[in-house]
Amino acid sequence: MTSDPAPTTGTIYDVARAAGVSHASVSRYMRGLDMRASTKEKIEAALTTVRYRPNLTARALISGRSMRIGALTHAVDQVGPNRIIQAATTAAREAGYLLDVVTLDMADTAEVQSALQLLTRHDLAGLLAFASTDSVRDVLEHTGFGVPVVIAAEAESDGEGSDSGIGALVDHLVGLGHEEFVHIAGPATWSAARNRLRAVHAALERHGLPPARILHGDWSARSGHEAIAALEELPTAILAANDQMALGALHALDARGVRVPADVSVTGVDDTPEAAYFTPALTTVQLDFDAQGREALLALLARIDDPAAEFGAEGPRPTLVLRSSSGPARRRES
């Protein structure tokens, strides 16, 4: 049994024949040049009937403008970078661009430089860098590219101003009677980790509570597990800087026979798709990674059109998501 052949894609000449105009007129239309309204209407009508899909290389030759964008991101085993780059890829495709993504270890300066050399060998309309770490920002800020660049990085904050939602988490837990906290921080080379750590300190100080004990992880569930497994004296609440480290903490507590939330409350940040299915379901802060990726790509497109365009990193506010991993603080035995 044979299947029907897939319909072929029309060419610029097919569009011209269907519209009853010259292929030069269609080319002018594709480049956005002025033409008579009647001619424009004929071409637009033809485009709805002819399966014309402009080749990116041909479009670049016609317009003199590349339709490829380079993107640098952290290796996408982390939920946040993965969601951000997916959203940016979709936004690029909808705008008619192809996003060339290079993933790398953001903490390795040599690897970042090598990736930049690889990308800049290609004809790019612009470069989008999701600069999670200090090393990436340092390299990018001291490199000349010759194309528009947007560095999408979390701005450094001196407290709760990063709007990571940590303040709302602390308010929630303090309202449940918690006064003893442990914070599992992310890598110190990440601005997001530093901001969340500062936000924990600022929120507890605002409530007149002692500082949290600080443990360090690398965003992975393994590091969260190791941090809590080695902790001798447990607090009443654990604030993990992301959901994966919170997952590791939950497993470590379970292995020790500690009940969550009866003995210890645990919270995360991100609201990964799996967070609702942890045992128990995780109280966390929802961050809109899709909006971050989309807005960064649109900012780059604006800068491609106008190199002076500013990129404002303001995004949707985080949302507190209450689930069953947080509860009233346990009473201390007298």
C-alpha positions as CSV (number, residue, x, y, z in Angstrom):
1,M,0.0,0.0,0.0
2,T,1.5,3.3,-1.0
3,S,0.7,6.7,0.5
4,D,0.0,9.8,-1.4
5,P,3.1,12.0,-1.9
6,A,3.3,15.0,0.4
7,P,2.3,18.2,-1.3
8,T,5.2,20.1,-2.7
9,T,6.1,23.5,-1.5
10,G,5.4,26.3,-4.0
11,T,8.1,28.7,-5.2
12,I,8.2,32.4,-5.7
13,Y,7.4,31.8,-9.4
14,D,4.2,29.8,-8.4
15,V,3.1,32.7,-6.3
16,A,3.7,35.1,-9.2
17,R,1.7,32.9,-11.7
18,A,-1.2,32.5,-9.2
19,A,-1.2,36.3,-8.7
20,G,-0.8,37.2,-12.3
21,V,2.3,39.4,-11.5
22,S,6.0,39.1,-12.2
23,H,8.3,37.3,-9.8
24,A,10.1,40.6,-9.3
25,S,6.9,42.0,-7.8
26,V,6.6,39.1,-5.4
27,S,10.2,39.6,-4.4
28,R,9.5,43.3,-3.7
29,Y,6.5,42.3,-1.6
30,M,8.7,39.9,0.4
31,R,11.2,42.6,1.1
32,G,8.4,45.0,2.3
33,L,9.0,47.5,-0.5
34,D,6.3,49.9,-1.6
35,M,3.9,48.8,-4.4
36,R,0.4,49.4,-5.6
37,A,-2.3,48.3,-3.3
38,S,-3.9,46.2,-6.0
39,T,-0.7,44.3,-6.7
40,K,-0.2,43.7,-3.0
41,E,-3.7,42.3,-2.6
42,K,-3.2,39.9,-5.5
43,I,0.1,38.6,-4.0
44,E,-1.5,38.1,-0.6
45,A,-4.4,36.3,-2.1
46,A,-2.0,34.0,-4.0
47,L,0.0,33.3,-0.8
48,T,-3.1,31.8,0.8
49,T,-3.5,29.3,-2.0
50,V,0.1,28.5,-2.9
51,R,2.1,26.5,-0.4
52,Y,5.0,28.9,-0.4
53,R,7.5,28.7,2.4
54,P,10.5,31.0,1.9
55,N,13.9,29.3,2.3
56,L,15.9,31.0,5.0
57,T,19.0,31.2,2.9
58,A,17.1,32.6,0.0
59,R,15.3,35.1,2.2
60,A,18.7,36.3,3.6
61,L,20.1,36.7,0.1
62,I,17.0,38.7,-1.0
63,S,16.8,40.9,2.1
64,G,20.5,41.1,2.9
65,R,19.6,40.1,6.4
66,S,20.4,36.8,8.2
67,M,17.4,34.9,9.6
68,R,19.5,32.9,12.1
69,I,20.0,33.9,15.8
70,G,22.6,32.4,18.0
71,A,21.8,31.4,21.6
72,L,23.9,30.5,24.5
73,T,22.4,28.7,27.5
74,H,23.3,26.5,30.5
75,A,23.3,22.8,29.8
76,V,19.5,22.1,29.7
77,D,19.4,19.4,32.3
78,Q,18.0,22.1,34.6
79,V,14.3,22.9,34.3
80,G,14.6,26.7,34.2
81,P,17.1,27.0,31.3
82,N,15.3,24.3,29.4
83,R,11.9,26.0,29.6
84,I,13.5,29.4,28.8
85,I,15.2,28.2,25.7
86,Q,12.1,26.3,24.5
87,A,10.1,29.5,24.7
88,A,12.7,31.5,22.9
89,T,12.9,28.9,20.2
90,T,9.2,29.1,19.7
91,A,9.2,32.9,19.6
92,A,12.0,32.9,17.1
93,R,10.2,30.4,14.8
94,E,7.0,32.5,15.0
95,A,9.0,35.5,13.9
96,G,10.6,33.6,11.0
97,Y,14.0,33.0,12.5
98,L,15.9,29.9,13.3
99,L,17.5,29.8,16.8
100,D,20.9,28.0,16.8
101,V,21.3,26.9,20.4
102,V,24.7,26.1,22.0
103,T,24.5,24.6,25.5
104,L,27.6,24.6,27.8
105,D,28.9,24.7,31.3
106,M,28.4,28.3,32.2
107,A,31.1,28.2,34.9
108,D,33.8,27.2,32.4
109,T,35.2,30.5,30.9
110,A,37.2,28.6,28.2
111,E,34.1,26.7,27.2
112,V,32.1,29.9,26.9
113,Q,34.8,31.5,24.8
114,S,34.9,28.4,22.5
115,A,31.1,28.5,22.1
116,L,31.2,32.2,21.2
117,Q,33.9,31.5,18.6
118,L,31.7,28.8,17.1
119,L,28.6,30.9,16.9
120,T,30.4,34.0,15.5
121,R,31.8,32.0,12.6
122,H,28.2,31.9,11.3
123,D,26.2,34.7,9.7
124,L,23.9,35.7,12.6
125,A,21.3,38.4,12.9
126,G,21.9,38.6,16.6
127,L,23.1,36.7,19.7
128,L,21.0,35.9,22.8
129,A,22.8,34.8,25.9
130,F,21.1,33.5,29.0
131,A,23.9,34.5,31.3
132,S,23.3,32.5,34.5
133,T,26.8,32.9,35.9
134,D,29.4,35.6,36.4
135,S,31.9,34.0,34.0
136,V,29.4,34.2,31.1
137,R,28.7,37.9,31.8
138,D,32.4,38.7,32.1
139,V,33.2,37.1,28.7
140,L,30.2,38.7,26.9
141,E,30.7,42.2,28.3
142,H,34.3,42.2,27.0
143,T,33.7,40.7,23.6
144,G,32.9,42.6,20.4
145,F,30.4,40.7,18.2
146,G,29.4,43.0,15.4
147,V,25.8,41.9,15.8
148,P,23.1,42.9,18.2
149,V,23.3,41.1,21.5
150,V,20.9,40.7,24.4
151,I,22.3,39.3,27.7
152,A,19.4,37.9,29.6
153,A,20.6,37.8,33.2
154,E,19.0,38.2,36.6
155,A,20.0,41.6,38.0
156,E,22.0,41.6,41.2
157,S,19.8,42.5,44.2
158,D,20.6,43.6,47.7
159,G,17.7,41.9,49.3
160,E,14.1,41.0,48.5
161,G,14.1,43.2,45.5
162,S,15.0,40.3,43.2
163,D,11.3,39.4,43.4
164,S,12.1,35.7,43.5
165,G,9.1,35.1,45.7
166,I,11.3,34.1,48.7
167,G,9.7,36.9,50.8
168,A,6.3,35.4,50.3
169,L,7.5,31.9,51.2
170,V,9.1,33.2,54.4
171,D,5.9,35.2,55.3
172,H,3.9,32.0,54.8
173,L,6.1,29.9,57.0
174,V,6.4,32.6,59.7
175,G,2.6,32.7,59.7
176,L,2.7,29.0,60.5
177,G,4.9,29.7,63.5
178,H,8.3,28.8,62.1
179,E,11.3,30.6,63.6
180,E,14.2,28.2,62.8
181,F,15.2,28.0,59.2
182,V,17.8,26.3,57.0
183,H,18.4,27.6,53.5
184,I,19.9,25.3,50.8
185,A,21.5,27.8,48.5
186,G,22.4,27.3,44.9
187,P,25.9,27.8,43.4
188,A,27.6,31.1,44.5
189,T,28.6,31.8,40.9
190,W,24.9,32.2,39.9
191,S,23.3,35.6,40.4
192,A,19.9,33.8,41.0
193,A,21.4,31.8,43.9
194,R,22.9,34.9,45.5
195,N,19.7,36.9,45.1
196,R,17.7,34.1,46.7
197,L,20.1,33.9,49.6
198,R,20.0,37.6,50.2
199,A,16.2,37.5,50.0
200,V,16.1,34.8,52.7
201,H,18.3,37.0,55.0
202,A,16.2,40.1,54.3
203,A,12.9,38.4,54.9
204,L,13.9,36.8,58.2
205,E,15.4,40.1,59.3
206,R,12.2,41.9,58.5
207,H,10.4,39.5,60.8
208,G,13.0,40.0,63.5
209,L,14.1,36.4,63.3
210,P,17.7,35.0,63.5
211,P,19.5,34.3,60.2
212,A,18.9,31.0,58.5
213,R,21.7,28.3,58.6
214,I,23.1,28.1,55.1
215,L,23.9,24.9,53.3
216,H,25.2,24.8,49.8
217,G,24.1,22.8,46.8
218,D,24.5,22.8,43.0
219,W,20.8,22.9,42.0
220,S,20.6,19.1,41.8
221,A,18.4,16.8,43.9
222,R,21.6,14.9,44.9
223,S,23.1,18.0,46.5
224,G,19.9,18.8,48.4
225,H,19.9,15.2,49.7
226,E,23.6,15.4,50.8
227,A,23.1,18.7,52.5
228,I,20.2,17.5,54.7
229,A,21.6,14.0,55.3
230,A,24.7,15.6,56.9
231,L,22.7,18.0,59.0
232,E,22.8,17.1,62.7
233,E,20.2,19.5,64.2
234,L,17.1,19.9,62.1
235,P,15.2,23.2,61.8
236,T,11.4,23.5,61.7
237,A,11.6,24.7,58.0
238,I,13.9,24.2,55.1
239,L,13.9,26.7,52.2
240,A,15.5,25.2,49.2
241,A,16.6,27.6,46.4
242,N,15.0,25.4,43.8
243,D,12.6,22.5,43.6
244,Q,15.2,19.8,42.7
245,M,17.2,20.5,45.9
246,A,13.9,20.5,47.8
247,L,13.2,17.0,46.3
248,G,16.6,15.8,47.6
249,A,15.8,17.2,51.0
250,L,12.5,15.4,51.1
251,H,14.2,12.1,50.4
252,A,16.9,12.7,53.0
253,L,14.3,13.5,55.7
254,D,12.2,10.4,54.8
255,A,15.3,8.3,55.1
256,R,15.8,9.7,58.6
257,G,12.2,9.0,59.6
258,V,11.4,12.7,59.7
259,R,7.8,13.6,58.9
260,V,7.0,16.4,56.4
261,P,5.4,18.7,57.3
262,A,4.6,17.5,60.9
263,D,8.3,17.7,61.9
264,V,9.9,19.9,59.2
265,S,8.3,22.0,56.5
266,V,10.1,22.0,53.1
267,T,9.7,24.6,50.3
268,G,11.3,25.1,46.9
269,V,11.4,27.7,44.1
270,D,10.5,27.2,40.4
271,D,7.3,25.1,40.5
272,T,8.6,22.4,38.1
273,P,5.9,20.2,36.5
274,E,6.8,17.4,38.9
275,A,6.6,19.5,42.1
276,A,2.9,18.7,42.6
277,Y,3.7,15.0,42.6
278,F,6.5,15.0,45.1
279,T,5.8,13.2,48.4
280,P,4.4,15.3,49.9
281,A,3.4,17.8,47.2
282,L,5.8,20.7,47.3
283,T,5.0,24.2,48.4
284,T,7.0,26.4,46.1
285,V,7.1,29.6,44.1
286,Q,6.1,29.6,40.5
287,L,8.4,31.4,38.1
288,D,7.3,32.1,34.5
289,F,10.2,30.7,32.5
290,D,8.2,30.8,29.3
291,A,7.7,34.5,29.6
292,Q,11.4,35.0,30.3
293,G,12.5,33.2,27.1
294,R,9.9,34.8,25.0
295,E,10.6,38.4,26.2
296,A,14.3,38.0,25.8
297,L,13.9,36.9,22.2
298,L,11.5,39.7,21.4
299,A,13.9,42.1,23.0
300,L,16.7,40.9,20.7
301,L,14.4,41.2,17.6
302,A,13.7,44.8,18.7
303,R,17.5,45.4,19.0
304,I,18.0,43.9,15.5
305,D,15.6,46.5,14.1
306,D,17.0,49.3,16.4
307,P,20.4,48.8,17.9
308,A,19.6,51.4,20.5
309,A,16.5,49.5,21.8
310,E,16.7,48.9,25.6
311,F,16.1,45.5,27.1
312,G,14.1,45.6,30.4
313,A,14.2,42.4,32.3
314,E,10.9,43.0,34.1
315,G,8.8,39.9,33.9
316,P,5.7,38.4,35.5
317,R,5.7,38.4,39.3
318,P,6.3,35.0,40.9
319,T,3.3,33.2,42.4
320,L,3.2,31.4,45.8
321,V,1.9,27.9,45.3
322,L,0.8,26.3,48.6
323,R,0.8,22.5,48.8
324,S,1.2,19.9,51.6
325,S,4.9,20.1,52.3
326,S,4.4,23.1,54.5
327,G,2.5,23.2,57.8
328,P,2.5,24.5,61.4
329,A,5.9,24.5,63.2
330,R,6.4,21.6,65.5
331,R,6.5,22.4,69.2
332,R,9.9,22.2,70.8
333,E,10.1,19.8,73.8
334,S,10.7,21.7,77.0
